[in-house]
């Protein structure tokens, strides 16, 4: 246990955050292209990567506590506090670089999440408006397979999506 192991865990967490950026970007492309058929798969992949990020975060917390103890800082120290309390040598720069990269990645993730949420809200609103325009007096079918509702005119549904 030590700074080397913590640095390796931080690299792994950065890779996972980059993968999460990719998956959110992929989800955004599907949403913006109207390819709703595949959005559920992309969302599932985002959730899977998020679970891996959570697990990596737990591992990082354990390793940060070990390094903090080794360096004489409180065990609940953050990565930023470890950078400030690092002994002379390269670790301050290494952990600063990890912190800066992870902060940037988290900013990208937030932006993508917000844009994707807007797309999903728009899609939900569009779906609600479309359904509001359909026959509100839907009835059951009779023994011949015909519905009891009178037809008032032709309706077109775009099924190309």
N, CA and C atoms as a LAMMPS dump frame, in Angstrom:
ITEM: TIMESTEP
0
ITEM: NUMBER OF ATOMS
483
ITEM: BOX BOUNDS ff ff ff
-5.0000000000000000e+02 5.0000000000000000e+02
-5.0000000000000000e+02 5.0000000000000000e+02
-5.0000000000000000e+02 5.0000000000000000e+02
ITEM: ATOMS id mol type element x y z
1 1 1 N 0.83 -1.169 0
2 1 2 C 0 0 0
3 1 3 C 0.88 1.238 0
4 2 1 N 0.424 2.229 -0.716
5 2 2 C 1.192 3.458 -0.723
6 2 3 C 0.826 4.335 -1.894
7 3 1 N 1.678 5.302 -2.131
8 3 2 C 1.423 6.298 -3.159
9 3 3 C 1.391 5.681 -4.565
10 4 1 N 2.242 4.686 -4.806
11 4 2 C 2.23 4.032 -6.125
12 4 3 C 0.885 3.375 -6.405
13 5 1 N 0.37 2.668 -5.425
14 5 2 C -0.923 1.992 -5.594
15 5 3 C -2.045 3.006 -5.778
16 6 1 N -1.978 4.103 -5.007
17 6 2 C -2.989 5.148 -5.148
18 6 3 C -2.94 5.757 -6.543
19 7 1 N -1.758 6.008 -7.043
20 7 2 C -1.629 6.565 -8.39
21 7 3 C -2.193 5.612 -9.441
22 8 1 N -1.942 4.319 -9.271
23 8 2 C -2.491 3.327 -10.209
24 8 3 C -4.017 3.316 -10.153
25 9 1 N -4.583 3.41 -8.944
26 9 2 C -6.048 3.464 -8.813
27 9 3 C -6.616 4.727 -9.441
28 10 1 N -5.9 5.832 -9.288
29 10 2 C -6.366 7.084 -9.894
30 10 3 C -6.343 7.007 -11.423
31 11 1 N -5.328 6.341 -11.976
32 11 2 C -5.296 6.138 -13.425
33 11 3 C -6.506 5.315 -13.87
34 12 1 N -6.792 4.27 -13.126
35 12 2 C -7.942 3.413 -13.461
36 12 3 C -9.242 4.205 -13.381
37 13 1 N -9.379 5.028 -12.354
38 13 2 C -10.587 5.833 -12.218
39 13 3 C -10.693 6.869 -13.343
40 14 1 N -9.583 7.436 -13.735
41 14 2 C -9.589 8.376 -14.869
42 14 3 C -10.029 7.681 -16.154
43 15 1 N -9.535 6.472 -16.37
44 15 2 C -9.949 5.71 -17.559
45 15 3 C -11.455 5.45 -17.543
46 16 1 N -11.975 5.124 -16.369
47 16 2 C -13.413 4.887 -16.259
48 16 3 C -14.206 6.171 -16.495
49 17 1 N -13.716 7.294 -15.997
50 17 2 C -14.391 8.565 -16.227
51 17 3 C -14.368 8.925 -17.715
52 18 1 N -13.262 8.643 -18.388
53 18 2 C -13.203 8.875 -19.837
54 18 3 C -14.189 7.967 -20.573
55 19 1 N -14.3 6.732 -20.124
56 19 2 C -15.279 5.821 -20.719
57 19 3 C -16.694 6.335 -20.478
58 20 1 N -16.943 6.888 -19.317
59 20 2 C -18.26 7.456 -19.02
60 20 3 C -18.546 8.651 -19.924
61 21 1 N -17.554 9.495 -20.164
62 21 2 C -17.732 10.612 -21.108
63 21 3 C -18.105 10.064 -22.475
64 22 1 N -17.403 9.035 -22.924
65 22 2 C -17.703 8.42 -24.213
66 22 3 C -19.13 7.889 -24.261
67 23 1 N -19.542 7.158 -23.228
68 23 2 C -20.884 6.566 -23.211
69 23 3 C -21.966 7.642 -23.169
70 24 1 N -21.741 8.723 -22.424
71 24 2 C -22.714 9.813 -22.4
72 24 3 C -22.76 10.528 -23.747
73 25 1 N -21.596 10.676 -24.379
74 25 2 C -21.548 11.284 -25.71
75 25 3 C -22.282 10.403 -26.722
76 26 1 N -22.083 9.112 -26.614
77 26 2 C -22.765 8.15 -27.478
78 26 3 C -24.285 8.244 -27.283
79 27 1 N -24.709 8.325 -26.032
80 27 2 C -26.13 8.465 -25.722
81 27 3 C -26.684 9.761 -26.316
82 28 1 N -25.902 10.836 -26.22
83 28 2 C -26.324 12.115 -26.776
84 28 3 C -26.47 12.048 -28.296
85 29 1 N -25.561 11.372 -28.944
86 29 2 C -25.66 11.226 -30.397
87 29 3 C -26.928 10.473 -30.793
88 30 1 N -27.246 9.435 -30.058
89 30 2 C -28.472 8.684 -30.333
90 30 3 C -29.707 9.558 -30.113
91 31 1 N -29.706 10.317 -29.028
92 31 2 C -30.847 11.176 -28.727
93 31 3 C -31.005 12.275 -29.772
94 32 1 N -29.906 12.888 -30.166
95 32 2 C -29.991 13.986 -31.133
96 32 3 C -30.363 13.487 -32.524
97 33 1 N -30.03 12.228 -32.823
98 33 2 C -30.384 11.664 -34.128
99 33 3 C -31.788 11.072 -34.129
100 34 1 N -32.434 11.072 -32.961
101 34 2 C -33.774 10.507 -32.875
102 34 3 C -33.787 8.991 -32.932
103 35 1 N -32.676 8.374 -32.624
104 35 2 C -32.561 6.907 -32.657
105 35 3 C -32.973 6.338 -31.309
106 36 1 N -34.22 6.542 -30.946
107 36 2 C -34.713 6.152 -29.633
108 36 3 C -34.684 4.643 -29.419
109 37 1 N -34.614 3.902 -30.488
110 37 2 C -34.575 2.448 -30.38
111 37 3 C -33.383 1.971 -29.55
112 38 1 N -32.261 2.681 -29.647
113 38 2 C -31.025 2.233 -29.005
114 38 3 C -30.706 2.973 -27.715
115 39 1 N -31.518 3.959 -27.346
116 39 2 C -31.227 4.763 -26.165
117 39 3 C -31.201 3.906 -24.9
118 40 1 N -32.112 2.953 -24.794
119 40 2 C -32.131 2.109 -23.587
120 40 3 C -30.843 1.324 -23.423
121 41 1 N -30.25 0.89 -24.534
122 41 2 C -28.982 0.15 -24.448
123 41 3 C -27.858 1.088 -24.015
124 42 1 N -27.842 2.285 -24.587
125 42 2 C -26.814 3.257 -24.222
126 42 3 C -26.943 3.652 -22.755
127 43 1 N -28.172 3.818 -22.295
128 43 2 C -28.403 4.181 -20.899
129 43 3 C -27.95 3.063 -19.97
130 44 1 N -28.206 1.834 -20.342
131 44 2 C -27.75 0.695 -19.542
132 44 3 C -26.222 0.677 -19.464
133 45 1 N -25.564 0.967 -20.572
134 45 2 C -24.102 0.999 -20.565
135 45 3 C -23.581 2.128 -19.682
136 46 1 N -24.254 3.282 -19.697
137 46 2 C -23.873 4.387 -18.821
138 46 3 C -23.986 3.944 -17.366
139 47 1 N -25.079 3.274 -17.031
140 47 2 C -25.281 2.802 -15.659
141 47 3 C -24.219 1.788 -15.251
142 48 1 N -23.812 0.929 -16.176
143 48 2 C -22.775 -0.059 -15.867
144 48 3 C -21.438 0.626 -15.585
145 49 1 N -21.106 1.628 -16.389
146 49 2 C -19.853 2.346 -16.172
147 49 3 C -19.924 3.131 -14.862
148 50 1 N -21.089 3.718 -14.568
149 50 2 C -21.247 4.433 -13.298
150 50 3 C -21.001 3.517 -12.108
151 51 1 N -21.471 2.288 -12.194
152 51 2 C -21.237 1.323 -11.109
153 51 3 C -19.744 1.035 -10.962
154 52 1 N -19.032 0.907 -12.076
155 52 2 C -17.582 0.691 -12.007
156 52 3 C -16.871 1.902 -11.415
157 53 1 N -17.354 3.101 -11.749
158 53 2 C -16.767 4.32 -11.192
159 53 3 C -16.987 4.361 -9.68
160 54 1 N -18.181 3.987 -9.234
161 54 2 C -18.46 3.951 -7.792
162 54 3 C -17.518 2.982 -7.073
163 55 1 N -17.338 1.806 -7.652
164 55 2 C -16.445 0.815 -7.05
165 55 3 C -15.009 1.334 -7
166 56 1 N -14.575 1.982 -8.08
167 56 2 C -13.224 2.54 -8.113
168 56 3 C -13.082 3.654 -7.084
169 57 1 N -14.142 4.434 -6.893
170 57 2 C -14.112 5.491 -5.896
171 57 3 C -13.96 4.952 -4.489
172 58 1 N -14.604 3.828 -4.215
173 58 2 C -14.447 3.195 -2.903
174 58 3 C -13.014 2.71 -2.694
175 59 1 N -12.461 2.098 -3.722
176 59 2 C -11.07 1.646 -3.634
177 59 3 C -10.122 2.809 -3.442
178 60 1 N -10.392 3.902 -4.13
179 60 2 C -9.558 5.098 -3.984
180 60 3 C -9.641 5.631 -2.561
181 61 1 N -10.844 5.66 -1.996
182 61 2 C -11.015 6.168 -0.626
183 61 3 C -10.194 5.364 0.372
184 62 1 N -10.189 4.06 0.202
185 62 2 C -9.414 3.197 1.1
186 62 3 C -7.922 3.493 0.937
187 63 1 N -7.481 3.615 -0.288
188 63 2 C -6.06 3.85 -0.535
189 63 3 C -5.637 5.251 -0.1
190 64 1 N -6.513 6.247 -0.282
191 64 2 C -6.208 7.606 0.192
192 64 3 C -6.04 7.598 1.698
193 65 1 N -6.902 6.863 2.401
194 65 2 C -6.793 6.773 3.859
195 65 3 C -5.457 6.154 4.261
196 66 1 N -5.032 5.128 3.537
197 66 2 C -3.758 4.479 3.855
198 66 3 C -2.584 5.42 3.618
199 67 1 N -2.609 6.14 2.49
200 67 2 C -1.524 7.081 2.187
201 67 3 C -1.549 8.24 3.177
202 68 1 N -2.735 8.703 3.519
203 68 2 C -2.852 9.802 4.484
204 68 3 C -2.257 9.395 5.827
205 69 1 N -2.533 8.181 6.249
206 69 2 C -1.973 7.68 7.503
207 69 3 C -0.446 7.611 7.414
208 70 1 N 0.031 7.132 6.272
209 70 2 C 1.48 7.021 6.049
210 70 3 C 2.147 8.395 6.058
211 71 1 N 1.462 9.415 5.554
212 71 2 C 2.024 10.762 5.466
213 71 3 C 1.689 11.618 6.683
214 72 1 N 0.978 11.047 7.647
215 72 2 C 0.699 11.779 8.877
216 72 3 C -0.424 12.797 8.759
217 73 1 N -1.345 12.568 7.857
218 73 2 C -2.513 13.454 7.725
219 73 3 C -3.754 12.675 8.167
220 74 1 N -4.853 13.366 8.407
221 74 2 C -6.068 12.657 8.816
222 74 3 C -6.49 11.617 7.78
223 75 1 N -7.039 10.508 8.256
224 75 2 C -7.435 9.421 7.351
225 75 3 C -8.558 9.821 6.414
226 76 1 N -9.361 10.795 6.798
227 76 2 C -10.47 11.217 5.929
228 76 3 C -10.058 12.336 4.984
229 77 1 N -8.759 12.465 4.746
230 77 2 C -8.246 13.508 3.855
231 77 3 C -8.744 13.294 2.43
232 78 1 N -8.951 14.391 1.738
233 78 2 C -9.321 14.33 0.327
234 78 3 C -8.051 14.278 -0.516
235 79 1 N -8.219 14.043 -1.786
236 79 2 C -7.065 14.023 -2.682
237 79 3 C -6.405 15.403 -2.709
238 80 1 N -7.208 16.447 -2.691
239 80 2 C -6.678 17.811 -2.667
240 80 3 C -5.82 18.037 -1.411
241 81 1 N -6.292 17.531 -0.28
242 81 2 C -5.531 17.674 0.96
243 81 3 C -4.252 16.849 0.932
244 82 1 N -4.309 15.69 0.273
245 82 2 C -3.083 14.891 0.124
246 82 3 C -2.045 15.632 -0.706
247 83 1 N -2.506 16.301 -1.746
248 83 2 C -1.589 17.078 -2.592
249 83 3 C -0.892 18.137 -1.747
250 84 1 N -1.674 18.81 -0.903
251 84 2 C -1.116 19.878 -0.06
252 84 3 C -0.154 19.332 0.989
253 85 1 N -0.389 18.119 1.469
254 85 2 C 0.416 17.546 2.542
255 85 3 C 1.482 16.567 2.049
256 86 1 N 1.633 16.457 0.742
257 86 2 C 2.587 15.49 0.191
258 86 3 C 4.011 15.82 0.635
259 87 1 N 4.794 14.794 0.923
260 87 2 C 6.195 15.035 1.288
261 87 3 C 6.969 15.541 0.07
262 88 1 N 8.123 16.105 0.293
263 88 2 C 8.921 16.584 -0.849
264 88 3 C 9.164 15.454 -1.847
265 89 1 N 9.062 15.795 -3.101
266 89 2 C 9.238 14.807 -4.158
267 89 3 C 8.172 14.962 -5.223
268 90 1 N 8.046 13.961 -6.063
269 90 2 C 7.152 14.087 -7.212
270 90 3 C 5.663 13.877 -6.91
271 91 1 N 5.32 13.352 -5.735
272 91 2 C 3.935 12.955 -5.499
273 91 3 C 2.96 14.113 -5.545
274 92 1 N 3.381 15.257 -5.109
275 92 2 C 2.498 16.423 -5.163
276 92 3 C 2.111 16.738 -6.603
277 93 1 N 3.085 16.718 -7.498
278 93 2 C 2.807 16.987 -8.918
279 93 3 C 1.973 15.884 -9.553
280 94 1 N 2.283 14.656 -9.228
281 94 2 C 1.548 13.516 -9.802
282 94 3 C 0.087 13.56 -9.374
283 95 1 N -0.146 13.737 -8.075
284 95 2 C -1.524 13.767 -7.588
285 95 3 C -2.255 15.03 -8.044
286 96 1 N -1.529 16.134 -8.197
287 96 2 C -2.149 17.358 -8.745
288 96 3 C -2.621 17.124 -10.175
289 97 1 N -1.811 16.43 -10.955
290 97 2 C -2.196 16.135 -12.339
291 97 3 C -3.432 15.233 -12.37
292 98 1 N -3.47 14.229 -11.502
293 98 2 C -4.641 13.359 -11.42
294 98 3 C -5.88 14.176 -11.042
295 99 1 N -5.732 15.026 -10.042
296 99 2 C -6.847 15.835 -9.575
297 99 3 C -7.36 16.764 -10.67
298 100 1 N -6.451 17.413 -11.383
299 100 2 C -6.858 18.324 -12.466
300 100 3 C -7.573 17.568 -13.582
301 101 1 N -7.039 16.419 -13.964
302 101 2 C -7.663 15.634 -15.037
303 101 3 C -9.041 15.137 -14.62
304 102 1 N -9.153 14.663 -13.386
305 102 2 C -10.444 14.15 -12.925
306 102 3 C -11.465 15.275 -12.775
307 103 1 N -11.034 16.434 -12.346
308 103 2 C -11.931 17.584 -12.242
309 103 3 C -12.45 17.978 -13.62
310 104 1 N -11.574 17.971 -14.607
311 104 2 C -11.984 18.284 -15.976
312 104 3 C -12.974 17.25 -16.501
313 105 1 N -12.7 15.987 -16.278
314 105 2 C -13.597 14.923 -16.735
315 105 3 C -14.971 15.029 -16.072
316 106 1 N -14.987 15.348 -14.796
317 106 2 C -16.271 15.483 -14.097
318 106 3 C -17.06 16.661 -14.661
319 107 1 N -16.38 17.734 -15.026
320 107 2 C -17.058 18.858 -15.672
321 107 3 C -17.677 18.447 -17.004
322 108 1 N -16.938 17.672 -17.798
323 108 2 C -17.471 17.179 -19.074
324 108 3 C -18.683 16.277 -18.843
325 109 1 N -18.596 15.437 -17.825
326 109 2 C -19.706 14.523 -17.514
327 109 3 C -20.946 15.309 -17.13
328 110 1 N -20.779 16.331 -16.315
329 110 2 C -21.926 17.161 -15.917
330 110 3 C -22.574 17.821 -17.122
331 111 1 N -21.758 18.369 -18.013
332 111 2 C -22.302 19.022 -19.206
333 111 3 C -23.072 18.038 -20.081
334 112 1 N -22.488 16.883 -20.327
335 112 2 C -23.159 15.873 -21.143
336 112 3 C -24.447 15.395 -20.48
337 113 1 N -24.394 15.189 -19.173
338 113 2 C -25.595 14.76 -18.44
339 113 3 C -26.717 15.788 -18.59
340 114 1 N -26.376 17.066 -18.469
341 114 2 C -27.39 18.119 -18.569
342 114 3 C -27.994 18.188 -19.965
343 115 1 N -27.162 18.073 -20.989
344 115 2 C -27.661 18.114 -22.368
345 115 3 C -28.537 16.894 -22.649
346 116 1 N -28.095 15.723 -22.204
347 116 2 C -28.887 14.508 -22.407
348 116 3 C -30.227 14.598 -21.696
349 117 1 N -30.216 15.177 -20.512
350 117 2 C -31.47 15.348 -19.773
351 117 3 C -32.432 16.256 -20.538
352 118 1 N -31.9 17.303 -21.157
353 118 2 C -32.744 18.203 -21.964
354 118 3 C -33.338 17.447 -23.16
355 119 1 N -32.522 16.637 -23.813
356 119 2 C -33.027 15.833 -24.936
357 119 3 C -34.148 14.908 -24.474
358 120 1 N -33.938 14.249 -23.338
359 120 2 C -34.947 13.32 -22.834
360 120 3 C -36.228 14.046 -22.439
361 121 1 N -36.104 15.211 -21.839
362 121 2 C -37.3 15.996 -21.494
363 121 3 C -38.063 16.413 -22.745
364 122 1 N -37.324 16.832 -23.759
365 122 2 C -37.968 17.223 -25.02
366 122 3 C -38.668 16.036 -25.666
367 123 1 N -38.018 14.883 -25.641
368 123 2 C -38.619 13.685 -26.227
369 123 3 C -39.88 13.288 -25.468
370 124 1 N -39.837 13.381 -24.146
371 124 2 C -41.017 13.036 -23.344
372 124 3 C -42.152 14.014 -23.62
373 125 1 N -41.829 15.289 -23.724
374 125 2 C -42.853 16.299 -24.02
375 125 3 C -43.457 16.059 -25.412
376 126 1 N -42.609 15.758 -26.385
377 126 2 C -43.076 15.483 -27.736
378 126 3 C -43.999 14.265 -27.751
379 127 1 N -43.616 13.227 -27.013
380 127 2 C -44.44 12.015 -26.947
381 127 3 C -45.789 12.311 -26.311
382 128 1 N -45.788 13.083 -25.24
383 128 2 C -47.045 13.437 -24.581
384 128 3 C -47.942 14.246 -25.512
385 129 1 N -47.352 15.185 -26.237
386 129 2 C -48.141 15.992 -27.167
387 129 3 C -48.696 15.14 -28.302
388 130 1 N -47.9 14.187 -28.765
389 130 2 C -48.362 13.305 -29.838
390 130 3 C -49.502 12.416 -29.364
391 131 1 N -49.358 11.882 -28.164
392 131 2 C -50.408 11.017 -27.629
393 131 3 C -51.671 11.801 -27.312
394 132 1 N -51.537 13.053 -26.955
395 132 2 C -52.711 13.884 -26.666
396 132 3 C -53.539 14.109 -27.926
397 133 1 N -52.906 14.032 -29.081
398 133 2 C -53.611 14.231 -30.339
399 133 3 C -54.27 12.982 -30.883
400 134 1 N -54.045 11.847 -30.242
401 134 2 C -54.681 10.613 -30.707
402 134 3 C -56.073 10.511 -30.102
403 135 1 N -56.809 9.513 -30.499
404 135 2 C -58.187 9.325 -30.062
405 135 3 C -58.243 9.115 -28.55
406 136 1 N -58.879 10.045 -27.87
407 136 2 C -58.988 9.968 -26.417
408 136 3 C -60.097 9.018 -25.983
409 137 1 N -60.959 8.6 -26.912
410 137 2 C -62.072 7.731 -26.563
411 137 3 C -61.823 6.309 -27.041
412 138 1 N -60.675 5.798 -26.729
413 138 2 C -60.36 4.43 -27.134
414 138 3 C -61.307 3.469 -26.43
415 139 1 N -61.788 2.511 -27.185
416 139 2 C -62.708 1.535 -26.622
417 139 3 C -62.143 0.142 -26.821
418 140 1 N -62.856 -0.838 -26.328
419 140 2 C -62.424 -2.218 -26.502
420 140 3 C -62.914 -2.735 -27.849
421 141 1 N -62.443 -3.914 -28.227
422 141 2 C -62.837 -4.523 -29.488
423 141 3 C -64.035 -5.447 -29.27
424 142 1 N -64.861 -5.554 -30.32
425 142 2 C -65.997 -6.479 -30.219
426 142 3 C -65.591 -7.852 -30.746
427 143 1 N -66.535 -8.785 -30.847
428 143 2 C -66.237 -10.157 -31.259
429 143 3 C -65.747 -10.249 -32.698
430 144 1 N -66.003 -9.239 -33.517
431 144 2 C -65.53 -9.235 -34.911
432 144 3 C -64.166 -8.569 -35.057
433 145 1 N -63.631 -8.044 -33.947
434 145 2 C -62.321 -7.386 -34.015
435 145 3 C -62.4 -5.915 -34.335
436 146 1 N -63.57 -5.366 -34.41
437 146 2 C -63.738 -3.944 -34.695
438 146 3 C -63.903 -3.188 -33.385
439 147 1 N -63.396 -1.962 -33.36
440 147 2 C -63.589 -1.153 -32.157
441 147 3 C -64.91 -0.412 -32.29
442 148 1 N -65.477 -0.077 -31.169
443 148 2 C -66.755 0.611 -31.176
444 148 3 C -66.618 2.097 -31.426
445 149 1 N -65.377 2.607 -31.478
446 149 2 C -65.184 4.043 -31.67
447 149 3 C -65.381 4.414 -33.132
448 150 1 N -66.121 5.48 -33.378
449 150 2 C -66.287 5.928 -34.76
450 150 3 C -64.992 6.551 -35.265
451 151 1 N -64.661 6.318 -36.511
452 151 2 C -63.482 6.915 -37.09
453 151 3 C -63.85 8.281 -37.635
454 152 1 N -63.045 9.248 -37.297
455 152 2 C -63.337 10.617 -37.714
456 152 3 C -62.427 11.082 -38.828
457 153 1 N -61.493 10.297 -39.207
458 153 2 C -60.589 10.694 -40.28
459 153 3 C -59.3 9.9 -40.203
460 154 1 N -58.476 10.11 -41.178
461 154 2 C -57.219 9.376 -41.253
462 154 3 C -56.197 9.977 -40.292
463 155 1 N -55.358 9.134 -39.778
464 155 2 C -54.268 9.554 -38.907
465 155 3 C -52.982 8.926 -39.44
466 156 1 N -51.912 9.687 -39.381
467 156 2 C -50.615 9.195 -39.829
468 156 3 C -49.69 9.095 -38.62
469 157 1 N -49.003 7.993 -38.507
470 157 2 C -47.999 7.805 -37.463
471 157 3 C -46.682 7.516 -38.129
472 158 1 N -45.671 8.284 -37.774
473 158 2 C -44.344 8.097 -38.329
474 158 3 C -43.66 6.962 -37.568
475 159 1 N -43.463 5.828 -38.221
476 159 2 C -42.848 4.676 -37.594
477 159 3 C -41.409 4.462 -38.071
478 160 1 N -40.85 5.45 -38.698
479 160 2 C -39.494 5.295 -39.215
480 160 3 C -38.446 5.417 -38.127
481 161 1 N -38.807 5.915 -36.952
482 161 2 C -37.823 6.067 -35.882
483 161 3 C -37.649 4.787 -35.242
